Structures are given as C-alpha cells and as structure tokens.
C-alpha cells in the first residue's frame, strides 16, 4: 500500500491497548497516523503513548485550538485518507449510526470527507444486543466498513463474538481496503497447499508446498472485492480473515470439496500441489517393520483442474504449472491440454515453500513474465491480469 494519511480514532474499551500496537504497525508500514481519542479512551490508555508512537500531537478535545483554523473537528478528518476507529465501542457505534456530534471523535466522523472504518470491540451480549445490531446494519447501509469483530475469549471472562481483531489483522484489512475492487461481486473458489495421501494410519505421501502462494492469492482476491472460498490442504496456516476455508487432505477430498462448491463460482484458481497418484490400499494399521520392505502400489488421482475446466458451465479457470525444466514450453502445453484461459508458470524448485516467486503468466496472447517478488505481490499481479481477461472485460 502506498503511504496513506490515517486518522485513528480510539474509544473507551479495554481493547484500546491494541490501538498502541496498531499505531506502531501502521507507522512502520510507512503511513502517517494522527490519533484522536474520546475522554473514556484516555481512562484506558494515555495520549502520551500515542503521541510517542505516532510522532504527532494527539487530539481529545472539540475545543482544541492547535489546528491552524482552530477547527479540529473539520481539519483532522479533511486531511486524512481514511478515518479508522479501533476499538469502536457499542456507545460510539450507536452515536455514529445516529449522527451524534457531542465530542471531537463523533463530530469528526460526521464532518469527514474520507471513508470511515470501524473495528467493534465489546462484550458478546452487547454485540448481540438488538439495538447494537440495528446500529451495525445502519452503519453498513451508510457505507461504513466494518472490520471484525472476532470470536474468542473476552476481558470479562466470557467467550463469544465481540472481541476487537488483533492489530495485525486490522492492518492487513486496511491494506486490502485501498486495493482496486477489480473482482467486486465475483465468487472465487481456490485450492491451496499440498495434498496428503495416506500410506497407513500415521504415514503418507505429501510434498513441500507451503500454501503461501495460494493463501496470498486468496487474500488478493478478497482485497479485490471477491467472495472467496479457500479449499486448503494441510498447511498449518491460520485461515485468512474474511473468507470461508474448507480443509481437505487427499486429492479425492479436495476434488469432492471443489465439486461441491464450483457451481456457485465465477472463478476457479487451482494453486494446490495435488498428488497425481495415491496409494491403492492404504493400511488400516501402522505398517510394522518386516523382513522385506513393503511395496506401494499407486493409482491415479482425479485431475481437479482439468475436471472443472471441462465442465459445461465452467468458471473462469486459472491453473499453476510447477515445472523443473523447459518452463514456458511445458507450461503452455499444460495450459492448452487443460483448456485454461490463464496459467501461472513457475519453477517448482524455486517456488515451493519459498517467500518469493518468479512467474510468467500465460494466456492466449503468449507469456507475460514477471520479476521475482514476494508472493503477496505476485498474487496482486495475477489478480490484476486475470481481471482483465474476464469475459465482461474483454
Ligand atoms: N492439478 C489438479 N489436480 C491434480 C493435479 C494437478 O487440480 N490431480 C492442478 C494444479 O493445482 C495446477 C495444475 O493442475 O493448477 C498443474 O499441476 P502440475 O502439478 O504442474 O501438473 P500436472 O497436471 O500434475 O502434470 P505434471 O505432474 O505431469 O507436470
């Protein structure tokens, strides 16, 4: 994300402590952060903390005379690219939904010329409280973006929905907020990670795919405005925010999960490193060491991508080709064999498990090579390219 001017509003909940880390992360990412706090927020955390972390004066008072025209309520949000309120308490959300202007923070929200984002934080019963849900519906209808809340342990000792997202999560969603919404309204189905074919109850055949490329693409699609379903092999990674994840270990489980979802999808992106073969007769018990080594008999797995691409009403299909030699030649042959409008070619030994990737995008106009980049940047480039190839954009 290019450097943005962020006005960070902090309201009076215990999650206010998370705003300190959030400020640090945003400043570290190169953004300019100005902080405005409600009176109640200053009971939990001090303005001095945010002054030190943001490098700017902190505002709490509607009558603050420091802005050049002495109009803090207009000045602060007029010079911001976005007004992010994190944490946003139930009381603040109520005030925002009704246009209240009884302190600096609420007045800034009413007088702003930039988008408003709220990250709610409250007890689960307060979150579920019908008036609060009405306020949230009103805010969404007014075009306010809502980050979270998360489900989990709460300061009061209860567990449920209402926790503020973690600072890293808010920062990640904020980055996505500024992305061009080139996939708005699209449903994207994606596979990612390795597959696992059982040999016996404790052993199996898998590969060194980390899932990083697939997860980065899932996030890039989400940030481009798509509704994403991620079918994931065993990666050990957290499910990315703002999408549904379905776990599938073997190629056949992945195949079944994809076929159950594909009817509702506009785009299918097959990033998973799926095993071409599985063990024919996996043992129901751990195989014991014997005098002769066991022999594994293999049988072919379904090719998920080829199956989806040849459906009568196939979604727009994007494949990956992991080759170890003759990259462009082998990849183009694969693209044509699997009937794909777009294929991402990469060298297996360079790409799998790594943080960076160098790919070439192959479509009917030939190869489009990209430089080596971190996988999240590769993912953004793929999404931009694929959006241009969608039938309605041709
Ligand atoms: N793929 C799939 N199902 C399989 C095998 C592969 O959906 N059983 C998909 C992968 O997700 C990828 C593409 O097909 O998008 C190509 O995978 P790759 O392993 O490069 O090629 P294969 O088709 O397996 O061919 P080969 O192993 O001969 O290179």
Boltz pocket constraint, residues with backbone or C-beta under 6 A from the ligand:
constraints:
  - pocket:
      binder: B
      contacts: [[A, 251], [A, 270], [A, 271], [A, 272], [A, 273], [A, 274], [A, 275], [A, 276], [A, 301], [A, 302], [A, 303], [A, 304], [A, 305], [A, 306], [A, 318], [A, 319], [A, 320], [A, 321], [A, 322], [A, 323], [A, 334]]
      max_distance: 6.0
